[in-house]
Amino acid sequence: MPDPNVNTVAEHIQQHLIDPEICIRCNTCEETCPQDAITHDSRNYVVDAATCNACNACISPCPTGAIDNWRQVAKVQAYTLEEQLSWDELPAPVAADANDTTEFPEEVNRLEAEVVLGQGGSAVAPWSATKPAINLFGVRAPAIATVSGNFRLTGPTATADVRHIVLDFGNAAFPVLEGQSIGILPPGTDASGKPHYLRLYSVASARDGERSGHNNIALTVKRVTEDHAGRPVAGVASNYLCDLAKGDTVRVVGPYGSTYLMPNHAGSNLLMICTGTGSAPMRAMTEWRRRRQGTGETGELMLFFGARVADELPYHGPLLKLPSGFIDVNLAFSRATDQPRRYVQDAIRDREADVARLLADGETHIYICGLKGMEAGVDDAFGEACRGHGLDWTTLRPEMLAQGRYHVETY
Ligand code: NAP
């Protein structure tokens, strides 16, 4: 713990820290860090001050902003990894030394600008997106929502239990926009006796409520029964949510997310690619557009949606009922017994000409959500669609990113 009385002006650093109250432990920062400065234990993600060079490569991929925390500390007193691993919350900033003439903010800004240039730009919201509210409720004072519905979405033959959960906020103002996420605080403690950390879920309903004009939000939640290696494990938050009954109360924090937002101007096209429960934001955006029909907020909607089988595809029935003039739906099933394995990237290839036409249109906004593994395949498919139609994806993608027209949320 830095001693504010120690005068080590010349040796101060801006120490990079991760907020354990907001972090959803998705591992994105650890995977992204080019210095291997980020590590974790069963609870916290932490940054090694001796290795971190403040390159900021991890900042924009973080879905919650937990990664973007800095404390000015004397270099010799930087918080150790052990200290950070023991935290339930960030330490308060130490009061600035009046004699301190170092210019850390400028240095951080300079490094940030370099990195943003290097990666082709950080994510920005579409120019016409509504300004979102963020961080209205924190871990110490969460909103309390009441479950007003919990329905199984997956069909009778599906092994996966995916549920549509509706949370009612009563008189509490919890405004969300399509594409934003909320945090759920599961009750109880983990193996080390500490309260469970929050888990993030994308909002699956439109901004004016799951039921239009109501103060409620829908989530799409898959009951986690195994880890990535296929070993049996019961997901803490997903099982908690999937087992909730009508009338139960839930602690909710957030909302989060200020860039993965939909455009709200006439003529803006949505090109949406998702797998499994990554369909949540696509449902929200599609429903908002459906409710806005006739208001002038028009534009093409094209959806590529992958699931193992039809019975496992959330919202399969309602999706197929939407008129083809309103949305162009393309499904890909990877484990259907009566057809070859197909992924979303295969479906994109099948519709290459129409995809290229949309990519060439400066009003098209791309949204990708779901499994991390899909990113590379989708990127390749866009590359091929561009090559075949006189476009260059390697220049178009960074352009779209910088213009708030390319949005990815994968775990
Ligand atoms: P899933 O059922 O495991 O998979 C959905 C489909 O994606 C399957 O057909 C699967 O094929 C396919 N797939 C697997 N690897 C792929 C690849 N490399 N490229 C393209 N398709 C691939 O999906 P899930 O369990 O629902 O997972 C959805 C993901 O969305 C999770 O990572 C979740 O964290 C994330 N997410 C969820 C929310 C939410 O609000 N719930 C929000 C944002 C993101 P196979 O037959 O090969 O498995």
Residues whose N, C-alpha, C, O or C-beta is under 5 A from the ligand:
A	BS01	NAP	Y201 S202 T220 V221 K222 T275 G276 T277 G278 A280 G306 A307 R308 A332 S334 R335 Y343 V344 G370 L371 G373 M374 G377 E409 Y411
